[in-house]
Structure formats: C-alpha cells, structure tokens
Amino acid sequence: MLRLTRRLMAACCTAIAAFATLQCVTASIVTQPVVVAARLIPRGARIGAEDVEIRQMPVSDGWDTALDAANQAAGGIAQTDIAAGQPLFGAIVSRRPVAEPGQTVIDVRVTGTVDGIAAGDVMDLVSGTPCDASAGTTSSRDESAGGRSCVLARSATAMDAAHDDAMTGGTLITFALTPDEAISIINAQELGPIMAVTAQ
C-alpha cells in the first residue's frame, strides 16, 4: 500500500512539474494582436465590426502589414474573398470597392445632393430625359411611369465619394456598372442631368 501511494505521489509530482514547465514556456512567447475574419467575408463586401475579431499571434515579421485593431477593418471593402479565421492585411482591405467581373468603371456627372454618397454605396442612376430621347437606347433602360425620367443603371456601385469636375465645374462620382449601362449614361450625359438615387 505504501509503495502504491509513493507511485501516485511521484506521478502527481511529475504532472505538476510538466504543467509548470508548459506554463513557463507559454508565458515566454511574446504575442501581438492580429485582426482575423470572424466569418466568411465575400469579395466586395463592406466589413462590419461584427465580421472581425482580435487574436493573439506569436510575434513575427510576417505580421508587419497585418491589421491589429478592429477599427482598421470596420468600414473597409474586402478586395478578395476572406475565409473565416484568415488574418486581414492592408492589401486585402481597402476603402475603395472593387468592380465585379464584366463591369466597367466610368465617371458620371451627377446632380442633386451627393454629399451623403460614400464608396461602396449602391445607387440607381436616373436621367431626367425620357429613354427614347437619345440614340443608343438599350433594353437595360427602364422608363418611369409617364415617361418623364429614365433609369439608366440599376445597382451601380459608387467607387468613391463625389469629387469636383475641374473641366465643367460639376460633380463627378465614379461608378462600376455594366458596359451597356455605361454606353447609355455616356449618351444621356449630353442631353440632361443624371441623378444618383438609393437603389430599390
């Protein structure tokens, strides 16, 4: 019985010593905060605070360009698909959205209140000129009831905030949209004002 007790005591002492050693090793590892995706973030999506979390990673030169605070990612646009648990680097998070495959990017002269439009906002582009008033009408154009206006593009993505047009003194916003929509807008800009309205 005494021998069994001694064996149990020896085993406990060994386990305690191993645990203490592990704690010392863990405590000696220097870590740094790194922002990782809390869930899948699709390419082109605006990143919210709930989409990311902070993890402590061993200090490494590989984290030099990694984001280390949640507010660095919140409000940014994913430049590629970001898998859950993937660290976020500056190159894959931008304040500028990305055009989808098959889209083109053009500057659009807009009228009306545009101060509230931010990069990543999805807007419909509407002309005050009826759809049949200009050449190059495409099937994507949608005339409003009564024919007083024409929807030139639906769900166009603002690539930046409004900026001044140095040549005309007007206001420009860069939008990503389909080639057909771009042609319609280029034609319509010569005939009348274009408004950006929140997409339905």
C-alpha positions as CSV (number, residue, x, y, z in Angstrom):
1,M,0.0,0.0,0.0
2,L,2.9,2.3,0.9
3,R,4.5,1.6,-2.5
4,L,1.3,2.4,-4.4
5,T,1.0,5.7,-2.5
6,R,4.5,6.6,-3.4
7,R,3.9,5.8,-7.1
8,L,0.8,8.0,-7.1
9,M,2.7,10.8,-5.4
10,A,5.5,10.6,-7.9
11,A,3.0,10.6,-10.8
12,C,1.3,13.7,-9.4
13,C,4.7,15.5,-8.9
14,T,5.7,14.7,-12.5
15,A,2.4,16.0,-13.8
16,I,2.7,19.2,-11.8
17,A,6.3,19.7,-13.0
18,A,5.2,19.2,-16.6
19,F,2.4,21.7,-16.2
20,A,4.6,24.3,-14.6
21,T,7.2,23.9,-17.4
22,L,4.5,24.3,-20.1
23,Q,3.2,27.5,-18.3
24,C,6.7,28.9,-18.3
25,V,7.2,28.2,-22.0
26,T,3.8,29.7,-22.9
27,A,4.5,32.8,-20.8
28,S,7.8,33.3,-22.6
29,I,6.2,33.5,-26.0
30,V,5.7,37.2,-27.0
31,T,2.4,37.8,-28.9
32,Q,0.8,40.6,-30.8
33,P,-2.8,41.4,-31.7
34,V,-3.9,40.4,-35.3
35,V,-7.3,41.1,-36.8
36,V,-8.9,37.9,-38.3
37,A,-12.2,37.3,-40.1
38,A,-14.9,36.0,-37.7
39,R,-16.8,34.6,-40.7
40,L,-16.6,34.4,-44.5
41,I,-16.4,37.9,-46.0
42,P,-17.2,37.9,-49.7
43,R,-15.1,40.0,-52.2
44,G,-16.6,43.4,-52.5
45,A,-18.5,43.3,-49.2
46,R,-18.3,46.2,-46.7
47,I,-16.6,44.9,-43.5
48,G,-18.5,45.4,-40.2
49,A,-17.2,45.3,-36.7
50,E,-19.0,42.0,-36.2
51,D,-17.2,40.5,-39.1
52,V,-13.8,40.5,-37.4
53,E,-12.1,39.6,-34.1
54,I,-8.7,40.0,-32.5
55,R,-6.4,37.0,-31.9
56,Q,-3.0,37.0,-30.2
57,M,-0.3,35.6,-32.5
58,P,3.4,34.9,-31.9
59,V,5.4,38.0,-32.9
60,S,6.7,37.6,-36.4
61,D,7.8,39.8,-39.3
62,G,5.0,38.2,-41.3
63,W,2.5,40.3,-39.4
64,D,4.1,43.6,-40.2
65,T,1.3,44.6,-42.6
66,A,-1.5,42.8,-40.7
67,L,-4.2,44.9,-39.2
68,D,-4.0,45.0,-35.4
69,A,-7.2,46.8,-34.4
70,A,-10.8,46.1,-35.3
71,N,-11.5,49.8,-36.3
72,Q,-8.8,49.4,-39.0
73,A,-11.0,46.9,-40.8
74,A,-14.5,48.2,-40.0
75,G,-16.0,50.1,-42.9
76,G,-13.4,48.8,-45.4
77,I,-14.1,46.8,-48.5
78,A,-12.9,43.2,-49.0
79,Q,-10.7,43.1,-52.1
80,T,-10.9,39.3,-52.2
81,D,-12.9,36.6,-50.6
82,I,-11.7,36.3,-46.9
83,A,-12.2,33.0,-45.2
84,A,-13.2,32.7,-41.6
85,G,-10.1,32.8,-39.4
86,Q,-8.0,34.4,-42.1
87,P,-5.7,37.3,-40.9
88,L,-6.5,40.6,-42.5
89,F,-3.7,42.5,-44.2
90,G,-3.8,46.1,-45.6
91,A,-3.7,44.8,-49.2
92,I,-7.0,42.9,-48.9
93,V,-8.9,45.6,-47.1
94,S,-9.5,48.9,-48.8
95,R,-11.7,52.0,-48.5
96,R,-12.3,51.6,-52.3
97,P,-14.7,48.9,-53.6
98,V,-13.9,46.5,-56.4
99,A,-15.7,46.2,-59.7
100,E,-17.3,42.8,-60.4
101,P,-16.2,40.7,-63.3
102,G,-17.9,42.0,-66.5
103,Q,-18.3,45.5,-65.1
104,T,-16.6,48.7,-66.3
105,V,-15.8,51.9,-64.3
106,I,-16.7,55.4,-65.5
107,D,-17.0,58.9,-64.1
108,V,-20.6,60.1,-64.1
109,R,-21.6,63.7,-63.9
110,V,-24.4,63.8,-61.3
111,T,-26.7,66.5,-60.0
112,G,-28.6,66.8,-56.7
113,T,-27.5,66.2,-53.2
114,V,-24.5,63.8,-53.3
115,D,-22.6,64.6,-50.1
116,G,-24.0,61.5,-48.4
117,I,-22.8,59.1,-51.1
118,A,-19.8,57.0,-49.9
119,A,-17.6,54.5,-51.6
120,G,-19.5,51.2,-51.7
121,D,-23.0,52.6,-51.8
122,V,-25.3,51.0,-54.4
123,M,-27.3,53.5,-56.4
124,D,-29.7,53.7,-59.3
125,L,-28.7,56.3,-62.0
126,V,-31.7,58.2,-63.3
127,S,-31.9,60.7,-66.2
128,G,-34.5,63.4,-66.4
129,T,-34.7,62.8,-70.1
130,P,-37.1,60.1,-71.4
131,C,-35.4,56.9,-72.5
132,D,-36.4,57.3,-76.2
133,A,-34.9,60.8,-76.4
134,S,-31.4,59.7,-77.1
135,A,-29.7,57.3,-79.5
136,G,-28.2,54.1,-78.3
137,T,-31.2,53.1,-76.2
138,T,-30.6,49.7,-74.7
139,S,-33.0,47.1,-73.2
140,S,-31.5,47.7,-69.8
141,R,-33.0,51.2,-69.6
142,D,-36.3,51.5,-67.8
143,E,-38.6,54.4,-68.3
144,S,-40.6,55.6,-65.3
145,A,-44.4,55.9,-65.3
146,G,-45.4,58.8,-67.5
147,G,-42.1,58.7,-69.4
148,R,-40.7,61.7,-67.6
149,S,-37.4,60.0,-66.5
150,C,-35.3,57.1,-67.4
151,V,-33.4,54.6,-65.2
152,L,-30.0,54.3,-66.9
153,A,-28.4,51.9,-64.5
154,R,-29.6,49.8,-61.6
155,S,-27.5,48.9,-58.6
156,A,-24.4,50.7,-59.8
157,T,-21.6,50.7,-57.1
158,A,-20.0,54.0,-56.2
159,M,-16.3,53.6,-56.3
160,D,-15.5,56.8,-54.4
161,A,-17.2,59.8,-52.9
162,A,-18.3,62.8,-55.0
163,H,-15.5,65.0,-56.4
164,D,-15.3,68.2,-58.4
165,D,-15.1,68.1,-62.2
166,A,-12.3,70.6,-63.0
167,M,-13.4,70.9,-66.6
168,T,-17.1,71.7,-66.1
169,G,-17.3,72.7,-62.5
170,G,-19.8,70.0,-61.9
171,T,-19.7,67.0,-59.7
172,L,-18.4,63.5,-60.6
173,I,-18.8,60.1,-59.0
174,T,-17.0,57.0,-60.3
175,F,-19.4,54.1,-60.7
176,A,-19.0,50.4,-61.6
177,L,-21.7,49.2,-63.9
178,T,-22.3,47.1,-67.0
179,P,-20.9,48.1,-70.4
180,D,-24.5,48.6,-71.8
181,E,-25.3,50.9,-68.8
182,A,-22.1,52.8,-69.4
183,I,-23.0,53.5,-73.0
184,S,-26.5,54.7,-72.0
185,I,-25.0,57.1,-69.5
186,I,-22.4,58.5,-71.9
187,N,-25.2,59.2,-74.3
188,A,-27.6,60.6,-71.7
189,Q,-25.0,62.9,-70.1
190,E,-25.0,65.1,-73.3
191,L,-28.8,65.6,-73.0
192,G,-29.6,66.4,-69.4
193,P,-28.8,65.9,-65.7
194,I,-28.3,62.5,-64.1
195,M,-29.3,61.8,-60.5
196,A,-28.0,59.1,-58.2
197,V,-30.8,57.6,-56.0
198,T,-30.7,54.9,-53.4
199,A,-31.2,51.5,-55.1
200,Q,-34.6,49.9,-54.5
